[in-house]
Amino acid sequence: MDTWAKYDDIEIYTNLDLVSDIFRNPRIRNNTIIDMFLLNVPLEKLTLHSLFPFLFEILFQPSLEIINALQPIFQDIENGYTLTCIHLRMGQNPSNPLDASFGDRASAVEDIINFLNRTKLQKMRNTRVFVTSDSDQALSKIVHQFPSQTVTIPGPIIHVDRPANRIHLLHGFLKVVIDFYVLGECDTSILTASGFSALANRRRTEPYQKLFKYDGSHRQIERCHDIYEYAQPPKTVKVGSYCRVVFNCSSREM
């Protein structure tokens, strides 16, 4: 404490992914569960990226109600349909009036629709479009554009941090959980910046495969890449250079 007492202001910076450092700690290396991980996965591969989907499936089991709601979508996948997922985090809007305002996302729906039209999505009859949003208006625009392909989860829109109407809490949170599970089953994902869909995307077997992020400041769709795929990643990671909707921070030395 004496070392720090002489300072008026102290700033501490840390990385999001401390998993590798934790596994290196000699005090936990003798743990049976830790040994199980180390026997199957190299230490350098034990990151938040690789462990999140594994631990999520161990810790959480969906209820029967959630499983039943997911079944029609999973059946489509089993029948050969591919799933393109869109998460539109629009911010303050009539469906979510207490939320923060995101001015750079006003054109997000229009830009994403234009992007999908350039891919000739409407001609891909074996593709389903799953869309979820905090805005009924945004949701309706996507459904109107792709009426025969769109899949949505019914239920009231709430924000998990700002539930405005207690009457709709139960069904609203149920919808949130189902949306989260579906976002982890996509073949292609187009996401606006949001912790919700970023975490859901981590459940995908290949979280960076056909992963796109909407950049509102430039009104464009960016392809996301894993910074770990580079043989020599930059010593200083400029966040803007990489997709910010997924975990890119790491305790790993750059």
Backbone as a ProteinNet text record, in pm:
[ID]
protein_1_A
[PRIMARY]
MDTWAKYDDIEIYTNLDLVSDIFRNPRIRNNTIIDMFLLNVPLEKLTLHSLFPFLFEILFQPSLEIINALQPIFQDIENGYTLTCIHLRMGQNPSNPLDASFGDRASAVEDIINFLNRTKLQKMRNTRVFVTSDSDQALSKIVHQFPSQTVTIPGPIIHVDRPANRIHLLHGFLKVVIDFYVLGECDTSILTASGFSALANRRRTEPYQKLFKYDGSHRQIERCHDIYEYAQPPKTVKVGSYCRVVFNCSSREM
[TERTIARY]
82.6	0	86.3	201.4	288.7	337.1	354.3	401.6	302.4	171.9	67.7	17.6	45.8	-12.4	32.6	148.5	201.6	135	53.4	-11.2	-152.2	-189.3	-325.4	-423.4	-381	-466.3	-394.3	-466.6	-409.8	-500.2	-444.2	-520	-464.4	-554.2	-513.8	-577.1	-496.2	-544.3	-521.5	-619.9	-603.5	-673.5	-642.1	-705.6	-825.1	-915.3	-1036.3	-1007.1	-914.9	-891.1	-773.2	-804.4	-701	-689.7	-756.7	-764.3	-626.4	-544.7	-412.5	-328.7	-334.1	-257	-305.1	-435.9	-491	-441.8	-439.8	-395.5	-245.7	-170.8	-27.1	2.8	-94.1	-72.9	-40.1	77.1	116.1	22.2	-53.1	-142.5	-263.4	-294.1	-410.6	-372.1	-243.4	-201.6	-226.6	-239.1	-262.2	-410.5	-495.5	-639.2	-678.4	-764.1	-803	-870.7	-958.7	-1030.2	-933.1	-839	-739.4	-656.7	-618	-542	-619.9	-750.7	-834.1	-824.9	-828.2	-815.3	-678	-573.1	-437.1	-400	-465.3	-438.4	-494.8	-598.5	-668.4	-642.8	-604.1	-585.4	-452.3	-367.3	-242.2	-268.9	-178.5	-197.5	-224.1	-150.7	-167.7	-303.8	-374.4	-507.8	-618.3	-582.1	-683	-708.8	-797.1	-833.1	-983.2	-1025.6	-1169	-1241.6	-1174.6	-1232.3	-1271.7	-1177.3	-1199.3	-1281.3	-1273.9	-1339.6	-1484	-1519.2	-1654.2	-1763.4	-1763.7	-1873.1	-1874	-1755.3	-1745.5	-1805.2	-1765.2	-1814	-1962.1	-2005.6	-2147.2	-2236	-2198.3	-2280.4	-2278.1	-2167.8	-2159.1	-2243.8	-2238.4	-2300.8	-2450.5	-2495.9	-2635.4	-2704.4	-2821.6	-2902.8	-3038.3	-3077.3	-3204.6	-3323.6	-3425	-3546.9	-3623.9	-3722.1	-3803.4	-3876.3	-3920.3	-3990.3	-3899	-3774.6	-3678.4	-3646.9	-3627.6	-3599.1	-3712.1	-3835.7	-3951.1	-3957.8	-3920.3	-3921.9	-3812	-3700.1	-3587.7	-3606.4	-3690.8	-3701.4	-3733.5	-3830.4	-3859.5	-3739.1	-3660.7	-3542.4	-3437.4	-3414.5	-3317.8	-3361.9	-3493.3	-3544.5	-3514.2	-3528.7	-3493.3	-3346	-3260.3	-3116.7	-3089	-3154.6	-3136.7	-3187	-3285.5	-3341.1	-3259.2	-3146.5	-3057.1	-3060.7	-3140.1	-3143.8	-3022.8	-2968.3	-2865.2	-2932.5	-2866.8	-2926.9	-2840.7	-2897.8	-2834.2	-2897.9	-2816.6	-2869.1	-2835.4	-2931	-2913	-2953.3	-2864.9	-2901	-2890.8	-3002.9	-3010.9	-3027.6	-2919.3	-2922.2	-2932	-3055.3	-3081.1	-3073.3	-3083.6	-3084.5	-3222.9	-3228.1	-3355.5	-3452.8	-3571.5	-3675	-3807.7	-3920.5	-4050.3	-4063.6	-3994.2	-4001.1	-3913.9	-3820	-3723	-3689.9	-3787.5	-3773.9	-3670.8	-3632.6	-3540.4	-3394.8	-3370.5	-3234.3	-3151.8	-3020.9	-2932.5	-2957.9	-2920.4	-2942.3	-2815.2	-2829.5	-2716.9	-2744	-2696.9	-2726.8	-2669.1	-2558.4	-2493.6	-2558.1	-2669.9	-2735.1	-2869.8	-2899.6	-3028.8	-3048.3	-2940.1	-2948.4	-2909.8	-2894.6	-2845.2	-2933.9	-3064.8	-3156.1	-3146.9	-3151.7	-3143.2	-3011.6	-2901.8	-2770.5	-2757.2	-2810.5	-2802.7	-2891.4	-3008.9	-3095.8	-3026.4	-2962.7	-2889.9	-2776.9	-2709.7	-2601.5	-2655.7	-2767.4	-2827.2	-2878.9	-2932.6	-2980.9	-2866	-2749.7	-2633.3	-2587.6	-2618	-2582.8	-2690.3	-2796	-2907.8	-2972.3	-2991.5	-3045.7	-3184.1	-3265.9	-3403.2	-3409.9	-3303.9	-3301.5	-3249.8	-3200.1	-3146.8	-3259.3	-3335.7	-3454.7	-3422.2	-3297.6	-3260.1	-3200.7	-3223.8	-3170.7	-3283.5	-3271.6	-3361.8	-3289.9	-3365.3	-3309.2	-3367.3	-3284.1	-3328.2	-3290.9	-3386.7	-3359.9	-3417.1	-3339	-3384.6	-3336.5	-3411.9	-3380.2	-3445.7	-3396.4	-3462.1	-3563.2	-3590.6	-3684.1	-3783.6	-3911.5	-4015.8	-4012.8	-3985.7	-3983.4	-3872.3	-3754	-3642.2	-3672.5	-3730.9	-3766.5	-3864.8	-3965.3	-4069.3	-4013	-3913.8	-3855	-3785.2	-3714.9	-3647.4	-3750.2	-3851.6	-3956.4	-4027.8	-4055	-4123	-4036.9	-3906.6	-3816.6	-3799.3	-3798.3	-3777.5	-3889.5	-4013.1	-4128.3	-4131.2	-4084.5	-4094.1	-3973.5	-3872.8	-3750.4	-3724.3	-3793.3	-3760.4	-3817.2	-3734.2	-3774.3	-3752.2	-3852.6	-3839.7	-3895.9	-3855.8	-3910.1	-4015.4	-4140.5	-4244.8	-4223.1	-4274.2	-4264.4	-4235.5	-4260.4	-4235.6	-4086.6	-4052.8	-3913.4	-3881.5	-3782.3	-3732.2	-3580.5	-3522.1	-3376.9	-3340.9	-3248	-3219.7	-3172.1	-3113.5	-3067.5	-3173.2	-3273.9	-3372.2	-3514.3	-3561.9	-3700.2	-3799.1	-3877.5	-3965.2	-4102.9	-4148.1	-4284.3	-4281.5	-4311.4	-4303	-4403.1	-4508.8	-4610.6	-4550.5	-4456.2	-4400.5	-4267.3	-4224.9	-4091.3	-4070.5	-4163.5	-4145.8	-4128.9	-4225	-4218.8	-4104.6	-4074.7	-3965	-3830.5	-3806.1	-3678.9	-3670.5	-3783.5	-3784.7	-3742.6	-3794.3	-3756.3	-3606.7	-3554.5	-3412	-3325.4	-3361.1	-3282.9	-3289	-3408.1	-3422.9	-3344	-3354.5	-3276.4	-3127	-3081.2	-2939.8	-2895.2	-2977	-2942.6	-2939.8	-3037.4	-3042	-2920.6	-2880	-2764.9	-2634.9	-2636.3	-2519.3	-2522.9	-2623.5	-2639.6	-2632.2	-2579.4	-2588.4	-2475.3	-2506	-2402.7	-2337.3	-2417.9	-2370	-2431	-2350.4	-2400.8	-2366.6	-2466.8	-2448.1	-2493.9	-2400.9	-2430.4	-2400.5	-2486.1	-2450.8	-2378.6	-2299.6	-2219	-2308.9	-2288.8	-2371.4	-2305.3	-2298	-2244.3	-2329.9	-2460	-2553.2	-2521.5	-2517.3	-2491.6	-2345.2	-2254	-2113.2	-2094.8	-2158.1	-2149.8	-2221.8	-2338.3	-2412.6	-2331.1	-2262.9	-2181.3	-2067.4	-2021	-1910.9	-1953.1	-2083	-2130.1	-2115.3	-2095.7	-2081.3	-1955.1	-1961.6	-1845.1	-1727.3	-1755.5	-1653.5	-1701.7	-1674	-1734.8	-1698.3	-1587	-1548.4	-1587.6	-1645.3	-1684.7	-1805.1	-1787.8	-1894.4	-1955.1	-1868.5	-1910.6	-1890.4	-1996.7	-1992.2	-2041.3	-1984.7	-2023.8	-2064.8	-2171.3	-2215.4	-2137.1	-2073.6	-1999.4	-2085.4	-2149.9	-2242.5	-2175.3	-2052.5	-1984.7	-1952	-1935.8	-1905.7	-2017.4	-2123.1	-2237.6	-2193.9	-2116.7	-2070.7	-2068.2	-2068.2	-2062.9	-1919.1	-1859.6	-1720.6	-1712.6	-1620	-1592.4	-1502.3	-1536.2	-1459.2	-1359	-1243.7	-1138.8	-1084	-1035.3	-975.1	-832.6	-798.4	-663	-559.1	-600.7	-504.8	-465.3	-535.5	-503.1	-377	-333.5	-214	-89.7	6.5	128.5	204.1	207.6	274.1	179.1	90.7	-4.4	68.1	11.5	78.4	98.9	209	236.5	130.9	85.1	-21.7	-145.7	-248.7	-370.6	-460.1	-484.4	-578.7	-717.5	-799.8	-931.1	-1009.1	-997.1	-1071.8	-1033.4	-915.2	-869.4	-935.9	-1002.9	-1061.4	-1208.5	-1276.6	-1419.2	-1441.8	-1512.8	-1527.5	-1647	-1718.8	-1835.7	-1800.7	-1672.3	-1628.6	-1509.7	-1471.2	-1359	-1228.8	-1161.4	-1032.7	-919.9	-953.5	-850.4	-794.4	-667.7	-607.1	-487.8	-466.1	-347.7	-225.3	-246.9	-136.8	-44.2	85.3	181	173.7	162.5	153	291.8
-120.4	0	125.7	119.3	236.6	275.6	174.2	200.8	286.3	260	328.4	455.5	471.5	582.3	719.2	725.8	856	910	825.9	867.6	920.2	1026.1	1080.1	1001	963.5	888.4	761.9	650.2	522.3	460.7	430	364.5	224.7	126.1	-12.1	-62.9	-113.6	-168.8	-319.5	-392.5	-537.2	-586.1	-706.1	-765.5	-848.7	-870.5	-946.1	-1093.8	-1147.2	-1291.4	-1325.2	-1370	-1408	-1558.9	-1632.8	-1778	-1842.3	-1804.7	-1866	-1841.9	-1719.8	-1688.4	-1769	-1787.3	-1865.1	-2008.9	-2065.2	-2203.8	-2219.8	-2110.9	-2117.2	-2107.2	-2065.9	-2047.8	-2182	-2194.9	-2324.8	-2373	-2282.1	-2321.5	-2400.4	-2392.9	-2466.7	-2576.9	-2591.3	-2690.3	-2833.7	-2855.8	-2991	-3026.3	-2933.4	-2957.4	-3060.1	-3155.8	-3263.6	-3210.3	-3111.9	-3056	-2983.8	-2911	-2841.4	-2941.7	-3050.4	-3154.9	-3210.6	-3222.2	-3273.2	-3182.3	-3051	-2956.5	-2967.9	-2970	-2966.9	-3094.1	-3204	-3328.9	-3327.6	-3247.2	-3247.8	-3124.3	-3015.2	-2890	-2827.4	-2787.8	-2720.1	-2592.5	-2559	-2443.2	-2316.5	-2298.3	-2175.7	-2167.7	-2280.5	-2282.6	-2259.5	-2259.1	-2240.8	-2092.2	-2039.4	-1898.3	-1886.3	-1764.5	-1739.3	-1780.1	-1762.7	-1802.1	-1949.2	-2033.7	-2177.6	-2236.5	-2176	-2235.9	-2191.6	-2074	-2023.6	-2120	-2167	-2256.9	-2386.8	-2436.3	-2561.1	-2544.8	-2439.4	-2417.1	-2380.5	-2309	-2271.3	-2394.9	-2490.8	-2611.5	-2695.2	-2689.8	-2764.5	-2699.9	-2567.5	-2495.9	-2474.2	-2464.2	-2428	-2533.2	-2571.9	-2666	-2601.7	-2590.5	-2524.3	-2602	-2528.6	-2591.8	-2653.7	-2735.8	-2801.1	-2697.6	-2589.4	-2483.8	-2421.8	-2401	-2345	-2445.9	-2570.6	-2675.8	-2687.2	-2683.1	-2693	-2575.1	-2455.9	-2337.8	-2344.2	-2407.1	-2417.7	-2527.7	-2624.8	-2744.4	-2716.7	-2628.5	-2603.7	-2549.2	-2464.2	-2408.1	-2516.2	-2596.5	-2705.5	-2807.8	-2825.6	-2919.3	-2869.5	-2738.8	-2680.8	-2704.7	-2687	-2707.7	-2853.1	-2944.5	-3087.1	-3122.8	-3047.6	-3074.1	-3010.2	-2950.2	-2897.8	-2748	-2676.5	-2531	-2469.6	-2363.2	-2285.5	-2169.8	-2119.9	-2017.4	-1891.6	-1784.6	-1653.1	-1574.3	-1527.3	-1459.7	-1311.3	-1232	-1086.9	-1041.6	-968.6	-907.5	-756.6	-689.2	-544.4	-478.5	-429.8	-355.8	-208.9	-155.6	-21.9	86	47	147.8	206.8	326.3	388.9	391.5	336.6	333	305.9	316.9	296.9	164	60	-70.2	-74.6	16.1	15.7	160.2	234.1	379.3	424.6	338.8	380.1	351.8	300.5	261.7	383.3	361.9	466	486.2	602.2	634.5	608	537.8	510.7	577.2	698.2	774.2	716.2	641.3	589.5	461.7	419.6	296.3	321.8	447.6	481.5	414.6	392.6	333	186.3	125.6	-12.5	-110	-100.1	-194.7	-181.8	-59.9	-35.7	-89.5	-63.7	-106.6	-258.7	-323.2	-469.5	-533.7	-476.6	-527.9	-516	-401.8	-383.7	-486.1	-511.8	-611	-749.7	-786.2	-917.6	-928	-818.8	-821.1	-839.9	-785.4	-804	-949.9	-1021.7	-1164.5	-1251.2	-1183.3	-1254.6	-1355.5	-1310.2	-1398.1	-1450.7	-1366.4	-1406.7	-1526.8	-1547.6	-1661.6	-1788.4	-1774.8	-1891.1	-1955.8	-2040.2	-2097.5	-2191.3	-2234.6	-2325	-2248.7	-2116.8	-2033.4	-1974	-1986.7	-1920.7	-1799.1	-1692.3	-1570.9	-1554.2	-1574.3	-1550.6	-1408.2	-1333.3	-1194.9	-1167.3	-1098.4	-1053.8	-910.8	-834.5	-692.9	-637.9	-522.7	-451.7	-351.2	-359.5	-267.7	-344.1	-332	-394.3	-340.2	-210.9	-148.3	-207.5	-222.6	-281.1	-425.1	-497.6	-637.4	-649.1	-562.5	-567	-540	-452.3	-420.1	-541.2	-617.3	-737.2	-842.2	-861.6	-959.8	-922.6	-793.7	-746.9	-772	-758	-774.9	-921.8	-1010.1	-1153.3	-1234.8	-1215.1	-1272.9	-1424.7	-1487.9	-1634.1	-1703.9	-1626.6	-1686.5	-1653	-1552.8	-1501.4	-1587.3	-1605.6	-1675.6	-1580.9	-1566.4	-1484.3	-1560.1	-1519.1	-1575.1	-1478.8	-1522.2	-1431.7	-1396.2	-1280.2	-1239	-1090.5	-1032.9	-889.7	-858.8	-740.5	-696.4	-626.8	-676.8	-609.3	-603	-518.6	-514	-571.6	-666	-736.7	-642.1	-528.8	-432.1	-328.4	-313.9	-207.8	-256.4	-354.8	-400.2	-291.4	-246.4	-132.2	-172.9	-292.9	-332.6	-468.4	-470	-593.9	-699.2	-655.7	-749.5	-845.9	-796.8	-877	-942.5	-934	-981.7	-1129	-1215	-1359.1	-1397	-1356.6	-1392.4	-1319.4	-1198.5	-1123	-1189.7	-1233.9	-1300	-1436.7	-1504	-1631.8	-1611.4	-1507.5	-1475	-1444.4	-1370.3	-1336.1	-1462.4	-1558	-1681.5	-1761.8	-1771.7	-1846.6	-1778.7	-1645.3	-1570.9	-1599.6	-1602.5	-1626.4	-1761.8	-1863.2	-1997.1	-2002.5	-1941.3	-1945.7	-1875.2	-1763.1	-1689.2	-1769.2	-1876.9	-1963.5	-2079.2	-2082.6	-2194.6	-2150.3	-2032.1	-1972.3	-2016.1	-2020.3	-2041.6	-1909.3	-1803.8	-1668.3	-1576.2	-1484.8	-1392.1	-1249.2	-1162.9	-1019.5	-948.9	-886.3	-834.7	-685.8	-614.4	-481.1	-497.5	-399	-410	-430.4	-541.1	-575.4	-689.4	-676.4	-785.4	-909.8	-892	-1004.4	-1096.7	-1041.6	-1126	-1167.1	-1087.6	-1127.1	-1255.5	-1263.2	-1384.4	-1500.6	-1473.1	-1579.2	-1635.5	-1548.4	-1592.2	-1684	-1669.2	-1752.2	-1897.8	-1926.5	-2064.9	-2136.1	-2063.5	-2126.7	-2211.9	-2323.2	-2411	-2336.7	-2254.4	-2169.5	-2025.1	-1956.8	-1825.4	-1717.6	-1732.8	-1630.9	-1667.2	-1783.6	-1824.3	-1743.1	-1672.5	-1588	-1498.6	-1431.4	-1338.1	-1195.6	-1115.9	-979	-884	-765.9	-663	-536.6	-474.1	-348.4	-232.6	-155.6	-36.5	85	137.7	248.2	377.1	400.3	525.7	536.3	420.9	421.3	357.7	313.4	250.8	135.2	45	-69.3	-195.3	-309.1	-438.7	-489.1	-516.1	-559.8	-709.8	-775	-915.9	-923	-1010.6	-1022.7	-1135.9	-1115	-1216.2	-1230.7	-1348.8	-1377	-1323.1	-1237.5	-1181.9	-1290.8	-1405.1	-1512.6	-1586.8	-1560.9	-1632.3	-1577.5	-1459.3	-1400.1	-1460.4	-1498.2	-1560.8	-1465.5	-1337.8	-1238.2	-1121.3	-1133.6	-1025.9	-900	-784.1	-658.9	-648.1	-581.9	-566.9	-479.8	-379.3	-293.8	-317.4	-370.7	-402	-279.1	-227.3	-118.5	-178.7	-149.9	-214.4	-194.4	-75.4	-47.1	-134.3	-198.6	-282.7	-418.8	-453.1	-585.6	-573.6	-681.9	-682.2	-673.8	-572.3	-549.4	-621	-699.9	-766.8	-902	-937.9	-1063.9	-1036.1	-1133.6	-1113.7	-1110.8	-997.8	-988.2	-959.4	-921.3	-892.6	-1023.3	-1023.7	-1145.8	-1112.1	-1194.2	-1177.8	-1232.3	-1298.6	-1353.6	-1241.3	-1264.2	-1162.6	-1141.7	-1018	-984.3	-949.9
0	0	0	69.3	74.3	-65.1	-149.9	-286.1	-363.8	-343.6	-419.3	-351.7	-223.3	-146.7	-195.7	-257.6	-299.3	-425.8	-491.6	-615.9	-589.5	-661	-650.5	-736.4	-855.9	-948.1	-992.3	-987.3	-1027.9	-1133.9	-1248.6	-1355	-1376.3	-1378.9	-1399.6	-1528	-1617.6	-1743.3	-1743.8	-1787.3	-1797.9	-1923.4	-1964.1	-2081.1	-2039	-2132.4	-2102.2	-2079.7	-2157.8	-2155.7	-2064.7	-1943.3	-1847.4	-1833.2	-1919.2	-1904.3	-1908.5	-2007	-2019	-1894.4	-1841.2	-1720.8	-1601.3	-1591.7	-1480.4	-1486.7	-1605.2	-1619.7	-1592.9	-1604.5	-1576.5	-1426.6	-1349.2	-1205.4	-1140.6	-1076.3	-1018.2	-908.8	-848.6	-739.2	-788.1	-915.8	-965.3	-1062.7	-1092.2	-1190.8	-1144.9	-1014.5	-963.1	-954.8	-994.4	-990.7	-1097.2	-1059.5	-1151.4	-1277	-1258.9	-1374.2	-1466.8	-1408	-1489.3	-1568.7	-1503.9	-1573.3	-1692.1	-1675.3	-1783.4	-1906.1	-1882.4	-1993.1	-2058.9	-1976.7	-2028.8	-2104	-2071.7	-2142	-2283.8	-2304.9	-2433.5	-2519	-2454.3	-2527.3	-2486.4	-2582.3	-2547.5	-2468.6	-2379.3	-2292.7	-2371.9	-2482.2	-2560	-2627.5	-2635.4	-2695.7	-2592.9	-2465.9	-2361.1	-2342	-2422	-2416.9	-2395.9	-2371.9	-2358.9	-2486.1	-2599.7	-2728.7	-2728.1	-2687.8	-2700.9	-2587	-2469	-2352.8	-2333.1	-2384.2	-2357.6	-2403.2	-2528.7	-2569.9	-2490.9	-2457.5	-2382	-2241.8	-2172.3	-2035.9	-2034.9	-2136.7	-2143.2	-2148.2	-2232.9	-2246.4	-2118.8	-2044.4	-1919	-1809.6	-1802.8	-1691.1	-1709.6	-1833.5	-1857.6	-1943.7	-1900.9	-1977.8	-2005	-2130.7	-2161.8	-2107.2	-2066.3	-2016.7	-2132.7	-2099.6	-2202.5	-2287.3	-2226.2	-2299.9	-2406	-2370.9	-2466	-2576.1	-2539.1	-2637.6	-2738.9	-2691.5	-2781.6	-2878	-2828.3	-2914.6	-3020.2	-2986.1	-3079.4	-3183.4	-3152.7	-3235.1	-3382.3	-3414.8	-3557.3	-3634.1	-3568.7	-3634.5	-3654.6	-3551.8	-3564	-3668.9	-3682	-3781.6	-3922.5	-3943.6	-4073.6	-4105.7	-4003.5	-4023.6	-4059.6	-3989.2	-4018.2	-4157.7	-4205.8	-4338.8	-4451	-4415.9	-4518.6	-4538.7	-4460.2	-4472	-4401.6	-4460.8	-4393	-4320	-4216.6	-4131.7	-4133.6	-4187.4	-4182.6	-4069.4	-3976.2	-3857.1	-3858.8	-3814.5	-3806.2	-3666.4	-3600.1	-3472.3	-3487.4	-3468.8	-3485.4	-3348.8	-3295	-3167.9	-3203	-3200	-3250.5	-3143.4	-3016.6	-2911.6	-2892.1	-2839.7	-2802.6	-2920	-2897.3	-3000.1	-2929.5	-2999.6	-2932.4	-2860.2	-2907.3	-2840.5	-2715.8	-2705.8	-2596.4	-2559	-2506.2	-2491.6	-2388.9	-2294.9	-2189.3	-2223.2	-2341.6	-2378.2	-2420.5	-2432	-2483.2	-2632.3	-2681.6	-2822.4	-2902.7	-3016.3	-3105.2	-3239.6	-3255.9	-3376.3	-3503.2	-3491.5	-3612	-3664.1	-3602.5	-3648.3	-3715.7	-3741.1	-3800.8	-3936.5	-4008	-4142.3	-4143.8	-4026.9	-4019	-4095.3	-4077.3	-4142.6	-4294.1	-4342.6	-4487.4	-4544	-4473.7	-4523.1	-4522.1	-4420	-4412.2	-4518.6	-4542.1	-4649.1	-4784.5	-4809.2	-4935.4	-4948.5	-4838.3	-4838	-4871.9	-4811.4	-4837.3	-4980.2	-5031.4	-5170.1	-5269	-5235.8	-5324	-5325.3	-5218.7	-5214.7	-5280	-5331.2	-5395.4	-5300	-5176.4	-5072.9	-5108.6	-5172	-5202.3	-5296.4	-5374.6	-5466.6	-5399.9	-5277.8	-5206.1	-5125.6	-5189.4	-5126.4	-5011	-5003	-4893.7	-4775.2	-4772.7	-4664.7	-4581.6	-4451.8	-4358.4	-4299.3	-4275.1	-4216.6	-4076.8	-3976.8	-3839.6	-3802.1	-3752.2	-3713.9	-3575.8	-3495.7	-3364.7	-3344.1	-3267.4	-3252	-3125.9	-3082.3	-2973.1	-3027.6	-3157.4	-3221.9	-3308.3	-3277.6	-3360.2	-3502.5	-3514.6	-3646.4	-3732.9	-3675.7	-3750	-3787.9	-3694.7	-3718.7	-3834.8	-3834.8	-3938.2	-4077.3	-4086.3	-4216.7	-4277.5	-4194.3	-4244.7	-4286.6	-4202.7	-4233.6	-4363.1	-4380.8	-4502.3	-4626.2	-4612.3	-4726.7	-4764.9	-4665.2	-4690.5	-4624.5	-4667.7	-4597	-4593.4	-4698.8	-4703.9	-4641.2	-4603.6	-4550.7	-4404.3	-4352.9	-4220.2	-4108.4	-4006	-3883.8	-3766.3	-3681.8	-3561.3	-3441.7	-3324.5	-3201	-3148	-3135.1	-3086.4	-2940	-2902.8	-2763.4	-2751.8	-2634.7	-2614.7	-2614.8	-2662.6	-2664	-2532.6	-2463.4	-2343.8	-2354.7	-2274	-2263.9	-2128.2	-2125.3	-1999.9	-1890.4	-1928.5	-1828.9	-1794.6	-1881.5	-1861	-1888.8	-1815.3	-1838.4	-1799	-1896	-1871.6	-1820.7	-1851.7	-1818.2	-1748.6	-1619.4	-1541.5	-1589.6	-1654.9	-1702.7	-1804.6	-1884.7	-1993.7	-1958.1	-1832.6	-1797.3	-1830.1	-1790.4	-1806.7	-1953.5	-2037	-2178.6	-2249.5	-2201.4	-2261.3	-2238.8	-2115.8	-2086.2	-2153.6	-2166.4	-2237.5	-2382.8	-2444.8	-2583.1	-2591.7	-2494.3	-2493.3	-2492.6	-2407.5	-2396.3	-2526.7	-2585.2	-2710.9	-2822.7	-2830.8	-2930.1	-2914.1	-2789.8	-2761.1	-2815.3	-2791.9	-2840.1	-2992.9	-3057.2	-3204.1	-3264	-3205.1	-3257	-3249.4	-3174.9	-3167.4	-3265.1	-3353.3	-3447.2	-3592.8	-3618.2	-3751.3	-3843.4	-3973.2	-4074.6	-4111.9	-4114.8	-4141.1	-4036.6	-3981.6	-3880	-3918.6	-3911.5	-3934.9	-3807.7	-3737.7	-3604.6	-3594.5	-3524.7	-3478.8	-3345.4	-3307.7	-3186.1	-3064.2	-2994.8	-2878.7	-2803.4	-2672.6	-2592.3	-2600.8	-2618.5	-2624.3	-2741.8	-2861.5	-2978.4	-2987.8	-2929.2	-2927.7	-2848.5	-2732.4	-2650.8	-2717.9	-2774.4	-2842.9	-2958.8	-3030.8	-3144	-3101.1	-2978.9	-2929.4	-2915.8	-2917.3	-2910.5	-3044.5	-3151.2	-3281.9	-3284.7	-3357	-3368.9	-3430	-3530.7	-3593	-3582.7	-3471.7	-3447.4	-3548.3	-3620.2	-3717.7	-3860.5	-3878.9	-4013.7	-4060.5	-4170.7	-4227	-4118.6	-4046.2	-3941.5	-3991.3	-3984.2	-4032.6	-3923.9	-3924.3	-3828.2	-3903	-3854.8	-3915.7	-3856	-3942	-3901.1	-3931.9	-3828.5	-3848.7	-3890.4	-3846.2	-3878.5	-4027.4	-4093.9	-4237.1	-4320.5	-4253.9	-4319.8	-4410.4	-4354	-4431.7	-4345.4	-4414.4	-4347.9	-4354.2	-4238.4	-4232.8	-4208.3	-4276.5	-4248.8	-4125.7	-4032.5	-3909.1	-3920	-3859.7	-3859.1	-3717.9	-3689.3	-3559.7	-3560.2	-3463.2	-3461.2	-3439	-3383.6	-3358.6	-3485.9	-3596.2	-3719.2	-3784.4	-3739.9	-3797.5	-3733.2	-3815.7	-3764	-3672.3	-3708.9	-3626.6	-3603.6	-3505	-3478.4	-3433.7	-3457.6	-3421.3	-3271	-3232	-3088.7	-3022.1	-3093.1	-3041.5	-3125.6	-3063.9	-3137.2	-3141.8	-3259.9	-3276.4	-3287.4	-3189.3	-3182.5	-3310.8	-3370	-3491.5	-3609	-3601	-3711.1	-3712	-3602.8	-3590.4	-3553	-3567.8	-3538.9	-3388.8	-3343.8	-3200.9	-3139.2	-3218	-3161.3	-3102.3	-3106.1	-3047.7	-2958.4	-2876.8	-2786.8	-2865.2	-2864.9	-2931.5	-2833.2	-2711.5	-2613.5	-2558.9	-2528.8	-2476.9	-2390.4	-2289.5	-2207	-2278	-2389.6	-2466.8	-2513.7	-2505	-2545.8	-2696.2	-2736	-2878.2	-2933.3
[MASK]
++++++++++++++++++++++++++++++++++++++++++++++++++++++++++++++++++++++++++++++++++++++++++++++++++++++++++++++++++++++++++++++++++++++++++++++++++++++++++++++++++++++++++++++++++++++++++++++++++++++++++++++++++++++++++++++++++++++++++++++++++++++++++++++

